[in-house]
């Protein structure tokens, strides 16, 4: 009896030791995966540190702003003609997105502030979810970021027209990606696009970089020259 009673504490100590080893392996693996993910993102953005100036990313092929007719959050119709000879800062959103979209739109709000006295600049947000993002929904969303109705257009409308505009003028579309959470399966929707006064897409900036607003304004100034 005394031998059995003495062996139980040793069994408990052995189980505790094994459990501690397993927990250490689990947390160690998770930490390594986190470091790997952060390094992968850094490499994907050219190895730039978070505080370094973001670089202008060239489009996959020459892209031009095509004709369109969409609805602004105020309910009025906006066409390509209204934006002629304007420098455009364009991003992509859906209002139910709680991850990247708010961060990118905070960056757009900074750009709006930095270009407050530049009448040749317009900000344009295109929804990829026109079924849910009605003009009324976009109106509330714009208020959340202090969007000026005269300078920052939040556009919705016919899905086919929106997708044609985004896919032709801005972003590639991968319809074979079953894991995409973004309506329309557009690639790189966290980017902010820059279009010159001739309607040519000049490139993109990382909308999640905290220095992108400053970089966009700098590129706008270079375009004017």
C-alpha positions as CSV (number, residue, x, y, z in Angstrom):
1,X,0.0,0.0,0.0
2,X,2.8,2.5,0.9
3,X,4.5,1.8,-2.4
4,X,1.3,2.5,-4.4
5,X,0.7,5.6,-2.3
6,X,4.2,6.9,-3.0
7,X,4.0,6.2,-6.7
8,X,0.9,8.4,-7.3
9,X,2.7,11.7,-6.5
10,X,5.4,10.7,-8.9
11,X,2.8,9.9,-11.6
12,X,1.2,13.3,-11.1
13,X,4.6,15.0,-11.4
14,X,5.3,13.1,-14.6
15,X,1.9,14.1,-16.0
16,X,2.5,17.7,-15.1
17,X,5.9,17.7,-16.7
18,X,4.5,16.2,-20.0
19,X,1.7,18.8,-20.0
20,X,4.2,21.6,-19.5
21,X,6.3,20.4,-22.3
22,X,3.3,20.1,-24.7
23,X,2.2,23.7,-23.7
24,X,5.7,25.0,-24.3
25,X,5.7,23.4,-27.8
26,X,2.3,24.8,-28.7
27,X,3.1,28.4,-27.6
28,X,6.6,28.1,-29.1
29,X,5.1,27.0,-32.5
30,X,2.5,29.8,-32.4
31,X,5.2,32.4,-31.7
32,X,7.4,31.2,-34.5
33,X,4.4,31.3,-36.9
34,X,3.7,34.9,-35.8
35,X,7.3,35.9,-36.5
36,X,7.2,34.2,-39.9
37,X,4.0,36.0,-40.8
38,X,5.3,39.4,-39.9
39,X,8.5,38.7,-41.8
40,X,6.5,37.5,-44.8
41,X,4.5,40.8,-44.9
42,X,7.7,42.8,-44.5
43,X,9.2,41.0,-47.5
44,X,6.0,41.4,-49.5
45,X,6.2,45.1,-49.1
46,X,9.8,45.3,-50.2
47,X,11.4,44.8,-46.8
48,X,10.2,48.3,-45.7
49,X,9.9,49.0,-42.0
50,X,6.5,50.2,-40.8
51,X,7.8,53.7,-40.4
52,X,9.6,53.9,-43.7
53,X,8.0,55.8,-46.7
54,X,5.9,53.4,-48.8
55,X,6.8,53.1,-52.5
56,X,4.6,53.5,-55.5
57,X,3.6,50.1,-56.8
58,X,3.3,49.9,-60.6
59,X,0.1,48.5,-62.1
60,X,0.2,45.0,-63.6
61,X,-0.4,46.5,-67.0
62,X,-1.4,50.0,-68.4
63,X,-4.8,50.9,-67.1
64,X,-7.1,53.9,-67.9
65,X,-10.2,55.2,-66.2
66,X,-13.2,54.1,-68.2
67,X,-16.6,55.7,-68.6
68,X,-19.1,55.0,-65.8
69,X,-22.3,56.2,-64.3
70,X,-22.7,55.6,-60.5
71,X,-24.5,56.9,-57.5
72,X,-22.9,59.0,-54.8
73,X,-23.9,58.6,-51.1
74,X,-26.0,61.8,-51.6
75,X,-28.1,60.1,-54.2
76,X,-26.8,62.1,-57.2
77,X,-25.4,60.6,-60.3
78,X,-21.6,60.8,-60.8
79,X,-20.1,60.1,-64.2
80,X,-16.6,59.9,-65.7
81,X,-17.0,63.4,-67.2
82,X,-17.3,65.0,-63.7
83,X,-13.8,63.8,-62.9
84,X,-12.1,64.9,-66.1
85,X,-8.8,66.7,-65.5
86,X,-8.8,65.8,-61.8
87,X,-6.2,63.8,-59.9
88,X,-8.0,60.9,-58.3
89,X,-7.1,59.0,-55.1
90,X,-9.2,55.8,-55.2
91,X,-9.8,53.1,-52.7
92,X,-12.1,50.0,-52.4
93,X,-14.4,49.0,-49.6
94,X,-17.4,47.3,-48.3
95,X,-19.0,48.7,-45.1
96,X,-19.3,45.4,-43.3
97,X,-15.6,44.9,-43.5
98,X,-14.1,45.3,-40.0
99,X,-10.4,44.5,-40.7
100,X,-8.6,46.4,-43.5
101,X,-11.3,48.8,-44.7
102,X,-11.5,51.0,-41.6
103,X,-7.7,51.4,-41.6
104,X,-7.5,52.3,-45.3
105,X,-10.3,54.8,-44.9
106,X,-8.6,56.5,-42.0
107,X,-5.7,56.9,-44.4
108,X,-8.1,58.4,-47.0
109,X,-9.3,60.8,-44.3
110,X,-5.7,61.9,-43.8
111,X,-5.3,62.5,-47.5
112,X,-8.5,64.5,-47.6
113,X,-7.0,66.7,-44.8
114,X,-3.6,67.1,-46.5
115,X,-5.3,68.1,-49.8
116,X,-7.9,70.4,-48.4
117,X,-6.8,73.4,-50.5
118,X,-6.1,71.4,-53.7
119,X,-9.2,71.8,-55.9
120,X,-7.8,69.5,-58.6
121,X,-7.8,66.5,-56.3
122,X,-10.8,64.2,-55.7
123,X,-11.0,61.2,-53.4
124,X,-13.2,58.3,-54.7
125,X,-14.3,55.2,-52.7
126,X,-15.8,52.3,-54.8
127,X,-17.8,49.7,-53.0
128,X,-17.4,46.1,-54.0
129,X,-20.7,45.2,-52.3
130,X,-23.4,47.4,-54.0
131,X,-26.2,45.1,-52.8
132,X,-25.7,46.1,-49.2
133,X,-23.8,49.4,-49.6
134,X,-26.7,51.6,-50.7
135,X,-26.4,55.3,-50.9
136,X,-27.9,55.6,-47.4
137,X,-25.4,53.1,-45.9
138,X,-22.5,54.9,-47.6
139,X,-23.7,58.2,-46.2
140,X,-23.4,57.0,-42.7
141,X,-20.1,55.4,-43.4
142,X,-18.7,58.6,-44.9
143,X,-19.8,60.5,-41.8
144,X,-17.7,58.1,-39.7
145,X,-14.5,59.3,-41.5
146,X,-15.5,62.9,-41.9
147,X,-15.8,62.6,-45.7
148,X,-16.5,65.9,-47.4
149,X,-19.3,65.3,-49.9
150,X,-17.8,67.8,-52.4
151,X,-14.3,66.2,-52.4
152,X,-14.7,62.6,-51.3
153,X,-17.1,60.6,-53.4
154,X,-18.4,57.2,-52.0
155,X,-19.9,55.5,-55.0
156,X,-22.3,52.6,-55.4
157,X,-24.6,51.5,-58.2
158,X,-25.1,48.7,-60.7
159,X,-22.9,45.7,-59.8
160,X,-21.8,44.9,-63.3
161,X,-20.8,48.5,-63.9
162,X,-18.9,48.7,-60.7
163,X,-17.1,45.5,-61.3
164,X,-16.3,46.4,-64.8
165,X,-14.8,49.8,-63.6
166,X,-12.8,48.2,-60.9
167,X,-11.6,45.3,-62.9
168,X,-10.7,47.3,-66.0
169,X,-9.3,50.5,-64.5
170,X,-7.8,49.3,-61.2
171,X,-7.6,45.7,-59.8
172,X,-7.1,42.2,-61.1
173,X,-9.9,39.8,-60.3
174,X,-9.4,36.2,-59.3
175,X,-12.7,34.3,-59.5
176,X,-11.0,31.0,-58.8
177,X,-10.0,31.9,-55.2
178,X,-12.6,30.1,-52.9
179,X,-11.1,31.6,-49.8
180,X,-11.4,35.3,-50.7
181,X,-13.6,37.2,-48.1
182,X,-13.8,40.2,-50.4
183,X,-16.9,40.5,-52.6
184,X,-15.9,40.3,-56.3
185,X,-12.6,38.5,-55.4
186,X,-10.5,41.5,-56.4
187,X,-6.8,41.4,-55.5
188,X,-5.1,44.0,-53.3
189,X,-8.2,45.8,-52.2
190,X,-6.1,47.3,-49.3
191,X,-4.2,49.5,-51.8
192,X,-4.9,53.1,-52.6
193,X,-4.8,53.9,-56.3
194,X,-3.6,57.2,-57.9
195,X,-5.0,58.3,-61.2
196,X,-3.5,61.4,-63.0
197,X,-5.4,64.2,-64.7
198,X,-5.4,62.3,-68.0
199,X,-7.2,59.3,-66.4
200,X,-4.1,57.1,-66.4
201,X,-3.5,54.8,-63.4
202,X,-0.1,55.7,-62.1
203,X,0.1,53.1,-59.4
204,X,-0.8,52.1,-55.9
205,X,0.2,52.7,-52.3
206,X,-0.1,50.3,-49.4
207,X,-3.3,51.6,-47.7
208,X,-2.2,50.0,-44.4
209,X,1.1,51.9,-44.1
210,X,0.9,54.7,-41.6
211,X,3.0,57.0,-43.9
212,X,0.9,56.5,-47.1
213,X,-1.0,59.7,-46.8
214,X,2.2,61.7,-46.9
215,X,3.5,59.6,-49.8
216,X,0.4,60.1,-51.8
217,X,0.5,63.9,-51.4
218,X,4.2,63.8,-52.5
219,X,3.3,61.8,-55.6
220,X,0.4,64.2,-56.4
221,X,2.9,67.1,-56.3
222,X,5.2,65.3,-58.7
223,X,2.3,64.7,-61.1
224,X,1.6,68.4,-61.3
225,X,5.2,69.0,-62.4
